[in-house]
Amino acid sequence: MKISKHRSNGIRKILRLRYPNVKTQLFHANPFQLLIATILSAQCTDRQVNSVTPGLFAAFPTPEDFATAPIKEIEKKIHSTGFFHNKARHIQNCSKVLLKNFKGKVPETIDELTSLPGVGRKTANVALAAAFNTPAMVVDTHVSRISQRLGLTTNKDPVKIEFDLMKVIPKKDWNDFGLHLIYFGREICNARKPACPDCPLNSLCEWEDKRAG
């Protein structure tokens, strides 16, 4: 699939103007907290995660604390984020592997990050971008949906979408572009009732189901 450079540049320019200052909405004080918060954000809103993490990190401030905590105590703290059995197990096992293989420090490469239990490419890319300022293309549900609607990818698999976007977006803009689409998805291009008539990208959008502006 060949994407017009003029069109992709136009999309980036409009999004930059609309959202000049973007950053992850997950509260965190260090890379480890961001990693745990991102694991919790699966199938959960950032707002709900942010309501849970202050108490969670007060109780378990380090990988050592999570690794040695009774699993039921972790589950209790994260219950409201959903899928708490799996998330608690992932968080505890991730902490154990961090201690065993990385001396308790969050690694800074995609391969090392995805070697951690519960850490897929999306979570790893969030950590790379937000904690280490390393170029990374985060693909969450917003990025997946909007990049398909805009005609920037024909794929539905998140990994394939990630690589498609990396081809058409300059590397220096990867971090911001993912966040731009996330902000845009929350404000305008939501899943069920996108505000197409008010959309600043309407003229550049190839989605066949869009509503006329």
N, C-alpha and C positions, 0 to 999 in steps of 0.2 A: 504494500500500500504506500503510495507516494503522497506526502502531505505538502501542500503549497507553503513555502517558506514565508511568503507574504501573509498568508492566513494565520499561521502559527505565531508569527511576530505580532500580528494585530491582536490576537487573543492575549498574549503575554502583556502587551502594552496596556490594554484595557484593564486587565486584572491588577496590574501594578498600580495604576492610577486609583482604582477603587479601594484597594487594600495595600496602602503604602508600607505599613508596619505589621508584619505577621510573625507569629511565634506559636509554638505548641501551647495549647490551653491546659495541658496537664501540669499541675503544680509539682515542683520538685526542687530539691536543694543540691542534688548531685546526680551523677550518671546512674548510680544504683537505684535511687528513688525513681528516676525517670523510667528505668527498665521495668521495675515492678509495677509502676502506674500504667505503663503501656500494656503489660500483660493483663492487668485488670480491666483495661478499656475495651477488650474484646466483647462485642455484643452488649456494650454499656456506654452511656454517655460520659463525656469528660466531666460534666458537672457532678454526676453521681460518684465517679471515681474521686474527684477532689473533695467530696464530702467525707470520704472514707479514709483517705491516705494520711491526714494529720494524726489521727488516733492510731492508725496502723504503724506508722513510722515512730511514733512516740513509744509504742510497746515493743517494736522490733526495729531498732535503728540500723542494724548491720546485717550483713549476710550470715554471720555467726548466729545472731539471734533468730533469724528465720530458720536456719538449718537445724537448730536444736530445740525449737519450740514444739510443743504438742500440736499436731496438725489440726486438732479441733479448735485450738485457740486462734489459729490463723483463719480458719473457716468462719469462726464467729465474727471476727473483725471485718471480713470482706463479704459477708453474706449478701448484703444488699446490691452487690455488683452483678449478681447472677452467676450461674455455673461455678459456684464457689468451691465445690469439691475438686473439680479439675484445676481451677485456678490456684487453690491452696497447694495442691500437689506440685504443680508446675513451679510455683514460687519457691517452695521448699527445695525441690530438686535442683532448680536453677541456682539457688544459693549454695548448695552443696558442691555443685560443679565449679562455680566461681571460686570457692575456697580451695578445691582440689587442684584445679588446672590453671587458675589465674591469680592465685594469692589474694582472692577476695576483691580484685579489681575488675571492673567492667572492661572487656577487651574492646579494641577500636577498629576491628576489621569485620566485614560481613561474614566471612567464613567462620571466624571464631565466635561471633555473636550467635549465629544460627546453630552452632554446636551446643548451645545451652538449651536445656529442657524448656519447652513452652515458648521459645523464641523463634518465630518465623521471619521471613524477609521484611514484612511490614514493621514488626517490632524492632528488628535490627536496624532498619533504615531510620526509624524515628530516633533511636539512640545515636546513630551516626550523625544525623543532621542536627538534632537539638542539643545533644550533650557534647559532641566533639566538632561541630561545624564542618563535618566532612560531606562533600556532595553526595546526596542520596535521594532517590525518587520514592517517596512514600506513596503506596497505593492502598487506600482504605476504600470503604464503600462509596464515599463521595467521589473520590478520584476515579474509581472504576466507572461509575455511572456517567459522570460528566465527560470524561475523555471519550467514552463511546458515543454519547450524544453529539459531541462536537466533531466527531469524525477523525479524532486523533489516533484511534485504534479500532480494529474490527474484532479484537479478541475479548474474551470474557474472563480468561484466567488471569489472576492478579500478577503473576510473574511475567507472563507475556505482555501484559499491559505496561508493566514497569519498564521492560526493555524497549517496547515501542515508543514510549514517551522519552526515554533516554536518547533515542535517535533523533527526535524532532525538537527537543528542548535543549538549549545550550547547557553544558555541564554546570556552569557558574550559577545557573538559575534553577537547578533541580530542587534545592531545598525550599525556596520560596514558591515555586510553581505548585508543588504538592499542597502546601498550606493555602495558597490562593484558591485552589479548587475546593479545599475543605471549607474555607470561609464562604465561598460562593455557593456551595451546596447547601450550607445551613441557611443562607439568606435568600437565595433566588432559585437555584436549580435543585429543589428537593425531589424526593423520589416520587411522591404521589401527585402533588399539584404544583409543578414548577411554574414560576411567574414569568412565563415567556413574553407576554406583552411588555413587561417592564425590564426585560433582560438586556443589559448592555452588550451582550454577545449575540443577540438575535440574528443580526445580519451575517455573522460568521459561523453560525451553527448549522450543521447538516442533518440534524435530527428530523426525521420525516414526520414525527408526531408533534412537533412543536406548534404552539399556537401563534397565530400571526401577531406581529407587533403593531 
